Amino acid sequence: MPWEEEDARRHVARTEELLAGLDTLPDNVAAARALECVEALVDLYGECLGRVMEHATSGEGDGALARRLADDELVGHLLLVHDLHPDPADVRARRAVEQVRPQLQSLGGDAELLEAADGAVRIRVQGGRGCSSSPDALEQTVRDAVGGAAPEVERIDIETVQAPEPETLIPVDALFKGRTLTGRGAG
């Protein structure tokens, strides 16, 4: 039975925990052997996955299967690990920025990918206003999204601009147009 997305995330976290624990084993020879075994298994599965992607993109198909595989969160990350993802880094970075925009907008911010080339991306982040939307938090959200979607990007340059002041509903001076302000008791 296939895992639900949350099951997959838990398993990924547990796997990372187990791999990190290899460094703490008291027997260095056994730890090195275990790590070598894991690396050999990852290489084997990578080769198998490469063949799956080759079948998914060749023949009579239009690449729709490869697209569906790449769009699956768990498979897509595995394709990234093995450098098999069908989309180039700039496309994935652009998609990541687009996917994170609603979250940023809900915090009063926004983001726009300005440039993606030669292992670097340049992004403009419009900072929100208020406690929950500090420019640093918005920038980190964008960095995490782009880094997760395109881990081979070596540099993420972010230009932060402050969000404009919100317009008031009724400008104060409009309340007094055509009226003369006088002091109390005048008249």
Rosetta blueprint (number, residue, H / E / L):
1 M L
2 P L
3 W L
4 E L
5 E H
6 E H
7 D H
8 A H
9 R H
10 R H
11 H H
12 V H
13 A H
14 R H
15 T H
16 E H
17 E H
18 L H
19 L H
20 A H
21 G H
22 L H
23 D H
24 T H
25 L L
26 P L
27 D L
28 N H
29 V H
30 A H
31 A H
32 A H
33 R H
34 A H
35 L H
36 E H
37 C H
38 V H
39 E H
40 A H
41 L H
42 V H
43 D H
44 L H
45 Y H
46 G H
47 E H
48 C H
49 L H
50 G H
51 R H
52 V H
53 M H
54 E H
55 H H
56 A H
57 T H
58 S L
59 G L
60 E L
61 G L
62 D L
63 G L
64 A H
65 L H
66 A H
67 R H
68 R H
69 L H
70 A H
71 D H
72 D L
73 E H
74 L H
75 V H
76 G H
77 H H
78 L H
79 L H
80 L H
81 V H
82 H L
83 D L
84 L L
85 H L
86 P L
87 D L
88 P L
89 A H
90 D H
91 V H
92 R H
93 A H
94 R H
95 R H
96 A H
97 V H
98 E H
99 Q H
100 V H
101 R H
102 P H
103 Q H
104 L H
105 Q H
106 S H
107 L L
108 G L
109 G L
110 D E
111 A E
112 E E
113 L E
114 L E
115 E E
116 A E
117 A E
118 D L
119 G L
120 A E
121 V E
122 R E
123 I E
124 R E
125 V E
126 Q E
127 G E
128 G L
129 R L
130 G L
131 C H
132 S H
133 S H
134 S L
135 P H
136 D H
137 A H
138 L H
139 E H
140 Q H
141 T H
142 V H
143 R H
144 D H
145 A H
146 V H
147 G H
148 G H
149 A H
150 A L
151 P L
152 E L
153 V L
154 E L
155 R E
156 I E
157 D E
158 I E
159 E E
160 T E
161 V E
162 Q E
163 A L
164 P L
165 E L
166 P L
167 E L
168 T L
169 L L
170 I L
171 P L
172 V H
173 D H
174 A H
175 L H
176 F L
177 K L
178 G L
179 R L
180 T L
181 L L
182 T L
183 G L
184 R L
185 G L
186 A L
187 G L
